[in-house]
């Protein structure tokens, strides 16, 4: 079914996780995606729905598997400010 992603984190509420949900029922999918050390500002699915990219206050971009709720890779170099927005190219080959 269709999947939604939500991200969190704010001053005084340091839950910097991403959660996946079944769109039709609102039921959670798997475990929270933990790894960011600051607020998560952006999440985007690839065209297959099998991967999710996230970015945030910790100046990192992370790629996650939505199938097993694990982090695939962390890009933590070259950004000196928060990552505010991400998108995939139309063919899904570039982030």
C-alpha positions, 0 to 999 in steps of 0.5 A: 500500500501507499506509505507516508513518512514523518520527521520530527525534532525541535528544541526541547524535544530531541526525537530526531527520528523518521517514521513510516506509516501505512497511508490507508490505516495510519499504522506504523511500519517497522521501527523508527529510522534513527540516526540524525542528531538534529531536527529532520527538515526534509524526506523524499521517497525514490520512485520505487518507494524502496528508499527514502532520503532525509536531510536536516539540521545535522548537515547530513543526508541519509539514505534509508531502506524502507523495506527493512528500516535501516540506514544504507549510507550517510553523506556527512561531508561538504555541507556546512549548514542544515539540509533543507530540501531534497528531491530525486531526478525524474529517472530516479538516478540522481538525488 
